[in-house]
Amino acid sequence: MKLLKRTQSILKSLSSKIGIFDFFVCLFFGLACFSIPTFSFLGILNVVTWVFTISFLSLMAYKVFFINKQISFDYISFSFILFAFSSLISSLLNGMVNFGLTALLMTITTFVIYTFVKENKHLKYILIKVVYLATVLFLIVFIIIYHHQLATFNISNRLGGDFGNINDVAIFLGLGICLSCFYAFSAKKWYFKLANGFACVFFMYAGLSTGSKILILTSILFFVFFIIVFFGKKKWYISLAILFLVIVFGVVILNLPFARIIRERFYSMIMTFFDLEISTTTYVDYSSIYRLQMFINGIEMMLRKPLFGYGFHGFHNYSSFGYAWSHNNFSETLVCFGVAGTILYFFPYICSVLKSREKIKEDKKSNLVFVGILLFYFICMFSFAFDVQKVFAYTIGIVYVSLNDQKNIIVIKLNNVLKRKKKEAII
């Protein structure tokens, strides 16, 4: 009862601070984010994700059109629109073979979120906290489902398959590691630091149980990144001491019995690429070899159709591998959308990267979380194709708004347009 009352008081406090309309935007947005790894890879249950997605997108569009009564376009806005047209041209030039709407819908989703947050910048920090809450809720569900394996450290196989896609589960848990790590470092009160620190440990444990190699790499880079940025050059000795402890802790964890799967996969990757012999129990990492070959094949395909590529599912339709995607965001976009589409796709990302250092200097504690998410997605791009990833589409628009100060090229005052239409109707 106390927990229920406490939850009700938090919800009332939040709705009074941001308004009831924005509260429901955040609510449906959070539910949509939570449902991505929980339902969207389980056949018909994918409808749950789309119901919540349509709900928050409708509310965002309504506020922009009928409450803010203003829609503005900057260079990033136009890059979304032009990419959508460019990707359609790519598919039309290739006969619309196996045409899918997912990549196009993800672009539209990011555009709506970007436009909404740009007009309501006071919500950007709240929305990121909502994303963090969604990752925590999913972590709880993950622990409940796999409580026996996790509690007994009996992890003989990769966990996460019950959600439909282990790698996508790993991405979501990795985002949780990024956010919990940031809030553990940035929280002012010690009990918030402790709570987020514990959350980070649980995210790490759950993430390791999925056997994702990219999750280990992202986790290492996060700790290094946040430690260096928070302690800086002046306290380099603290950074060095923490990094040493993290490395020792990581080596110890990898050599514990429950980490056998991730240890073998990680060591095998190192052995394969650096021609080393770490352990007699490791094997050749054919998964990484195939991914490298798919990346090379993707570049070769792009060179045959460099301008507009092969359209949606281009790698799946025309590569010699027959896989749905090339397991690399860079080669996937080049194959599917060509150089023209790839430039438009990465334009907002590059603009954000270029602004990152300036934004950290401007306000380290506020903007560091967005730079951290940017870094997280950059690492993941070497193993995933993000043109169809919902978690990327739902969060990256907030990051783009927060790290860019793009000047508006066109501003449409919808109030004036509506008045003009009313006058014309009367006449």
C-alpha positions as CSV (number, residue, x, y, z in Angstrom):
1,M,0.0,0.0,0.0
2,K,2.8,2.4,0.9
3,L,4.5,1.7,-2.5
4,L,1.2,2.3,-4.3
5,K,0.7,5.6,-2.5
6,R,4.3,6.7,-3.2
7,T,3.9,5.9,-6.9
8,Q,0.6,7.9,-7.0
9,S,2.2,10.9,-5.3
10,I,5.2,10.8,-7.8
11,L,2.7,10.6,-10.8
12,K,0.7,13.5,-9.4
13,S,3.9,15.6,-8.8
14,L,5.1,14.8,-12.4
15,S,1.7,15.7,-14.0
16,S,1.6,19.0,-12.0
17,K,5.1,20.0,-13.1
18,I,4.8,19.3,-16.9
19,G,1.0,19.4,-17.4
20,I,-1.5,16.6,-17.9
21,F,-1.1,16.5,-21.7
22,D,2.7,16.2,-21.6
23,F,2.3,13.6,-18.8
24,F,0.3,11.4,-21.2
25,V,2.9,12.0,-23.9
26,C,5.6,10.8,-21.6
27,L,3.5,7.9,-20.3
28,F,2.8,6.4,-23.8
29,F,6.3,7.2,-24.9
30,G,7.7,5.2,-21.9
31,L,5.3,2.3,-22.5
32,A,6.3,2.2,-26.2
33,C,10.0,2.1,-25.2
34,F,9.4,-0.6,-22.6
35,S,7.4,-2.7,-25.1
36,I,10.1,-2.7,-27.8
37,P,12.2,-5.6,-26.3
38,T,9.3,-7.0,-24.4
39,F,6.7,-7.5,-27.2
40,S,7.8,-6.3,-30.6
41,F,9.6,-9.5,-31.6
42,L,6.8,-11.9,-30.4
43,G,4.6,-12.1,-33.5
44,I,1.1,-10.7,-33.0
45,L,2.2,-9.0,-29.7
46,N,4.1,-6.5,-31.9
47,V,0.7,-4.8,-32.1
48,V,1.2,-3.6,-28.4
49,T,4.3,-1.6,-29.4
50,W,2.5,0.0,-32.4
51,V,-0.5,0.9,-30.3
52,F,1.6,2.8,-27.8
53,T,3.7,4.3,-30.6
54,I,0.7,5.6,-32.5
55,S,-0.6,7.0,-29.2
56,F,2.4,9.1,-28.3
57,L,3.0,10.1,-31.9
58,S,-0.6,11.3,-32.2
59,L,-0.3,13.3,-29.0
60,M,3.0,14.8,-30.1
61,A,1.5,15.8,-33.5
62,Y,-1.6,17.2,-31.9
63,K,0.4,19.4,-29.5
64,V,2.6,20.7,-32.3
65,F,-0.3,21.5,-34.6
66,F,-3.1,22.6,-32.2
67,I,-1.4,23.7,-29.0
68,N,2.0,25.1,-30.0
69,K,0.4,26.0,-33.4
70,Q,3.9,26.2,-34.9
71,I,6.1,23.9,-36.9
72,S,9.6,24.8,-37.8
73,F,12.1,23.2,-40.2
74,D,15.9,23.3,-39.9
75,Y,18.6,21.4,-41.9
76,I,18.1,18.3,-39.7
77,S,14.4,18.3,-40.3
78,F,14.9,18.5,-44.1
79,S,17.5,15.7,-43.9
80,F,14.8,13.4,-42.5
81,I,12.3,14.4,-45.3
82,L,14.9,14.1,-48.0
83,F,16.1,10.7,-46.7
84,A,12.6,9.4,-46.8
85,F,12.2,10.5,-50.5
86,S,15.7,9.2,-51.3
87,S,15.0,5.8,-49.8
88,L,11.7,5.5,-51.8
89,I,13.6,6.4,-55.0
90,S,16.2,3.7,-54.2
91,S,13.4,1.1,-54.0
92,L,11.6,2.4,-57.1
93,L,14.7,2.1,-59.1
94,N,15.0,-1.5,-58.1
95,G,11.4,-2.6,-58.8
96,M,10.2,-2.3,-55.1
97,V,11.5,-5.9,-54.5
98,N,10.5,-7.1,-51.0
99,F,9.6,-3.5,-50.2
100,G,9.1,-2.9,-46.4
101,L,7.7,0.1,-44.6
102,T,9.7,-0.3,-41.4
103,A,12.7,1.9,-42.3
104,L,10.4,4.6,-43.7
105,L,8.1,4.5,-40.6
106,M,11.2,4.7,-38.3
107,T,12.3,7.9,-40.2
108,I,8.9,9.4,-39.8
109,T,8.8,8.5,-36.1
110,T,12.2,10.2,-35.5
111,F,11.1,13.2,-37.5
112,V,7.9,13.6,-35.3
113,I,9.8,13.2,-32.1
114,Y,12.5,15.6,-33.2
115,T,9.9,18.2,-34.2
116,F,8.0,17.8,-31.0
117,V,11.0,18.0,-28.7
118,K,12.4,21.0,-30.7
119,E,9.2,22.9,-29.9
120,N,9.0,21.6,-26.3
121,K,12.7,21.6,-25.2
122,H,11.8,21.5,-21.5
123,L,10.7,17.9,-22.0
124,K,14.0,16.5,-23.4
125,Y,15.5,15.6,-20.0
126,I,12.2,14.1,-18.8
127,L,11.9,12.0,-21.9
128,I,15.4,10.6,-21.4
129,K,14.6,9.7,-17.8
130,V,11.4,8.0,-19.1
131,V,13.6,6.0,-21.4
132,Y,15.8,5.1,-18.4
133,L,12.7,4.0,-16.4
134,A,11.6,1.9,-19.4
135,T,15.0,0.1,-19.4
136,V,14.7,-0.5,-15.6
137,L,11.2,-2.0,-16.0
138,F,12.4,-4.3,-18.7
139,L,15.4,-5.3,-16.5
140,I,12.9,-6.3,-13.8
141,V,10.8,-8.4,-16.3
142,F,14.1,-10.0,-17.6
143,I,15.1,-10.9,-14.0
144,I,11.7,-12.3,-13.2
145,I,11.6,-14.5,-16.3
146,Y,15.2,-15.8,-15.8
147,H,15.3,-15.6,-12.0
148,H,16.4,-19.2,-11.6
149,Q,19.4,-19.0,-14.0
150,L,20.4,-15.6,-12.7
151,A,20.0,-16.5,-9.0
152,T,21.9,-19.8,-9.2
153,F,24.5,-18.5,-11.7
154,N,23.5,-21.5,-13.9
155,I,23.8,-19.8,-17.4
156,S,24.5,-22.7,-19.8
157,N,22.9,-20.9,-22.8
158,R,22.4,-17.3,-23.9
159,L,19.5,-15.8,-22.1
160,G,16.9,-13.5,-23.8
161,G,15.5,-15.8,-26.4
162,D,12.1,-15.8,-24.8
163,F,11.7,-12.2,-26.0
164,G,12.3,-13.2,-29.6
165,N,15.6,-11.6,-30.4
166,I,18.6,-11.9,-28.1
167,N,20.7,-9.2,-29.8
168,D,17.9,-6.6,-29.6
169,V,17.5,-7.4,-25.9
170,A,21.2,-6.8,-25.5
171,I,20.9,-3.4,-27.2
172,F,18.2,-2.4,-24.7
173,L,20.1,-3.6,-21.7
174,G,23.2,-1.8,-23.1
175,L,21.3,1.4,-23.2
176,G,20.3,0.7,-19.6
177,I,24.0,0.4,-18.7
178,C,24.8,3.7,-20.4
179,L,22.0,5.6,-18.6
180,S,22.5,4.0,-15.2
181,C,26.2,4.7,-15.4
182,F,25.6,8.3,-16.2
183,Y,23.1,8.8,-13.4
184,A,25.4,7.0,-10.9
185,F,28.1,9.5,-11.7
186,S,25.9,12.6,-12.0
187,A,23.5,12.1,-9.0
188,K,24.1,14.6,-6.2
189,K,22.7,12.6,-3.3
190,W,24.6,9.4,-2.3
191,Y,21.6,7.2,-2.1
192,F,20.7,8.0,-5.8
193,K,24.3,7.3,-6.7
194,L,24.1,4.0,-4.9
195,A,20.7,3.0,-6.4
196,N,21.9,3.8,-9.9
197,G,25.2,2.0,-9.3
198,F,23.3,-1.1,-8.2
199,A,21.1,-0.8,-11.3
200,C,24.2,-0.6,-13.5
201,V,25.6,-3.8,-11.9
202,F,22.3,-5.6,-12.6
203,F,22.2,-4.3,-16.1
204,M,25.7,-5.6,-16.6
205,Y,24.9,-9.0,-15.2
206,A,21.7,-9.3,-17.3
207,G,23.6,-8.1,-20.4
208,L,26.4,-10.6,-19.9
209,S,23.9,-13.4,-19.7
210,T,22.8,-12.6,-23.3
211,G,26.3,-13.4,-24.5
212,S,26.5,-10.2,-26.5
213,K,30.1,-9.3,-27.4
214,I,29.2,-5.7,-28.5
215,L,27.7,-5.2,-25.0
216,I,31.1,-5.9,-23.4
217,L,32.8,-3.4,-25.7
218,T,30.2,-0.7,-25.1
219,S,30.3,-1.2,-21.3
220,I,34.1,-0.8,-21.3
221,L,34.0,2.3,-23.4
222,F,31.2,3.8,-21.2
223,F,33.1,3.4,-18.0
224,V,36.3,4.9,-19.6
225,F,34.3,7.8,-21.2
226,F,32.3,8.8,-18.1
227,I,35.3,8.4,-15.7
228,I,37.6,10.6,-17.9
229,V,34.9,13.2,-18.5
230,F,33.7,13.5,-14.9
231,F,37.2,13.5,-13.2
232,G,39.1,15.2,-16.1
233,K,42.8,16.0,-16.3
234,K,43.0,17.6,-12.9
235,K,42.1,14.3,-11.1
236,W,43.8,12.0,-13.5
237,Y,45.0,9.8,-10.7
238,I,41.4,9.1,-9.6
239,S,40.5,8.2,-13.2
240,L,43.6,5.9,-13.4
241,A,42.7,4.2,-10.1
242,I,39.1,3.6,-11.1
243,L,40.0,2.3,-14.5
244,F,42.5,-0.1,-13.0
245,L,39.8,-1.4,-10.6
246,V,37.3,-1.7,-13.4
247,I,39.8,-3.8,-15.5
248,V,40.6,-6.1,-12.5
249,F,36.9,-6.4,-11.7
250,G,36.1,-7.2,-15.4
251,V,38.8,-9.9,-15.7
252,V,37.5,-11.5,-12.4
253,I,33.9,-11.4,-13.6
254,L,34.8,-12.9,-17.0
255,N,36.6,-15.8,-15.3
256,L,33.7,-16.7,-13.0
257,P,31.7,-19.9,-13.9
258,F,28.4,-18.1,-14.9
259,A,30.3,-16.0,-17.5
260,R,31.5,-19.0,-19.5
261,I,29.4,-18.2,-22.6
262,I,30.4,-14.6,-22.9
263,R,34.0,-15.4,-21.9
264,E,34.3,-17.9,-24.7
265,R,32.6,-15.7,-27.3
266,F,34.7,-12.7,-26.3
267,Y,38.0,-14.6,-26.1
268,S,37.2,-16.3,-29.4
269,M,36.7,-12.9,-31.1
270,I,40.1,-11.6,-29.8
271,M,41.8,-14.9,-30.9
272,T,40.3,-14.7,-34.3
273,F,41.1,-11.1,-35.1
274,F,44.6,-10.9,-33.4
275,D,45.7,-14.5,-34.1
276,L,46.3,-15.2,-30.4
277,E,45.8,-18.3,-28.2
278,I,44.2,-17.3,-24.9
279,S,42.6,-20.5,-23.9
280,T,42.4,-24.1,-25.2
281,T,38.6,-24.0,-24.6
282,T,38.0,-21.1,-27.1
283,Y,37.2,-21.6,-30.7
284,V,37.4,-19.8,-34.0
285,D,34.8,-17.0,-34.0
286,Y,33.0,-17.7,-37.3
287,S,30.2,-15.2,-36.4
288,S,32.7,-12.3,-36.4
289,I,34.3,-13.6,-39.6
290,Y,31.0,-13.8,-41.4
291,R,30.1,-10.3,-40.2
292,L,33.4,-8.9,-41.6
293,Q,32.7,-10.7,-44.9
294,M,29.2,-9.4,-45.0
295,F,30.6,-5.8,-44.4
296,I,33.1,-6.3,-47.3
297,N,30.3,-7.8,-49.5
298,G,28.1,-4.8,-48.7
299,I,30.9,-2.3,-49.8
300,E,31.4,-4.3,-53.0
301,M,27.6,-4.1,-53.7
302,M,27.6,-0.4,-53.0
303,L,30.3,0.2,-55.6
304,R,28.1,-1.4,-58.3
305,K,25.2,0.9,-57.5
306,P,26.8,3.8,-55.6
307,L,24.3,6.6,-55.9
308,F,20.9,5.2,-54.8
309,G,21.8,1.6,-53.9
310,Y,19.5,-1.4,-54.0
311,G,16.5,-0.1,-52.0
312,F,14.9,-1.4,-48.8
313,H,16.2,-4.9,-47.9
314,G,18.8,-4.5,-50.6
315,F,21.4,-6.6,-48.9
316,H,18.9,-9.4,-48.2
317,N,17.6,-9.3,-51.8
318,Y,20.8,-9.2,-53.8
319,S,23.8,-10.3,-51.6
320,S,25.3,-13.8,-51.8
321,F,24.8,-14.4,-48.1
322,G,21.0,-14.4,-48.1
323,Y,20.7,-12.7,-44.7
324,A,18.1,-10.1,-43.8
325,W,20.8,-7.5,-43.1
326,S,24.6,-7.1,-43.2
327,H,25.1,-6.8,-39.4
328,N,26.7,-3.4,-39.9
329,N,24.9,0.0,-40.0
330,F,27.4,1.6,-42.3
331,S,27.4,-1.1,-45.1
332,E,23.7,-1.6,-44.7
333,T,22.8,2.0,-45.4
334,L,25.3,2.2,-48.3
335,V,23.9,-1.0,-49.9
336,C,20.2,-0.1,-49.4
337,F,20.2,3.7,-50.0
338,G,23.5,4.4,-51.7
339,V,25.8,7.4,-51.1
340,A,23.0,9.9,-51.4
341,G,20.8,8.2,-48.8
342,T,23.7,7.5,-46.5
343,I,24.8,11.1,-46.4
344,L,21.2,12.2,-45.6
345,Y,20.9,9.5,-43.0
346,F,24.1,10.3,-41.1
347,F,23.8,14.1,-41.5
348,P,22.1,14.7,-38.1
349,Y,24.4,12.3,-36.4
350,I,27.5,14.0,-37.7
351,C,26.2,17.4,-36.8
352,S,25.6,16.1,-33.2
353,V,29.1,14.6,-33.0
354,L,30.7,17.9,-34.1
355,K,28.7,19.8,-31.4
356,S,29.3,17.3,-28.6
357,R,32.5,18.8,-27.2
358,E,31.0,22.3,-27.2
359,K,27.9,21.1,-25.5
360,I,29.9,19.3,-22.8
361,K,31.9,22.5,-22.1
362,E,28.6,24.4,-22.0
363,D,26.9,22.2,-19.5
364,K,28.7,18.9,-18.7
365,K,26.1,17.3,-16.3
366,S,23.1,18.1,-18.5
367,N,24.5,17.2,-21.9
368,L,26.8,14.3,-21.1
369,V,23.9,11.8,-21.1
370,F,23.1,12.7,-24.8
371,V,26.8,12.4,-25.8
372,G,26.9,9.0,-24.0
373,I,23.9,7.8,-26.0
374,L,25.5,9.0,-29.2
375,L,28.7,7.0,-28.3
376,F,26.6,3.9,-27.4
377,Y,24.8,3.9,-30.8
378,F,28.1,4.6,-32.7
379,I,29.6,1.4,-31.2
380,C,26.5,-0.6,-31.8
381,M,26.5,0.5,-35.5
382,F,29.4,-1.9,-36.1
383,S,27.1,-4.8,-35.3
384,F,23.6,-3.7,-36.0
385,A,21.6,-2.0,-38.7
386,F,19.7,0.9,-37.1
387,D,17.5,2.0,-40.1
388,V,14.9,-0.5,-38.7
389,Q,15.7,-0.3,-35.0
390,K,12.8,1.1,-33.0
391,V,14.9,1.9,-29.9
392,F,17.2,4.0,-32.0
393,A,14.4,5.8,-33.8
394,Y,12.6,6.6,-30.5
395,T,15.6,8.1,-28.7
396,I,17.9,9.6,-31.3
397,G,15.6,12.5,-32.1
398,I,15.8,13.7,-28.5
399,V,19.6,13.5,-28.7
400,Y,19.7,15.5,-32.0
401,V,17.6,18.3,-30.5
402,S,19.8,18.4,-27.3
403,L,23.2,18.5,-29.1
404,N,22.3,20.9,-32.0
405,D,21.3,24.6,-32.2
406,Q,20.1,24.5,-35.8
407,K,18.6,27.7,-37.1
408,N,15.1,27.4,-38.5
409,I,14.9,27.7,-42.2
410,I,11.1,27.8,-42.4
411,V,8.7,28.5,-39.5
412,I,5.0,28.0,-40.2
413,K,2.6,29.7,-37.9
414,L,-0.4,27.3,-38.0
415,N,-2.6,29.8,-36.2
416,N,-2.4,32.1,-39.2
417,V,-3.0,29.3,-41.6
418,L,-6.1,28.2,-39.7
419,K,-7.4,31.8,-39.6
420,R,-6.8,32.2,-43.4
421,K,-8.8,29.0,-44.1
422,K,-11.7,30.1,-41.9
423,K,-11.9,33.5,-43.8
424,E,-11.8,31.6,-47.1
425,A,-14.6,29.3,-46.0
426,I,-16.8,32.3,-44.9
427,I,-16.2,34.0,-48.3
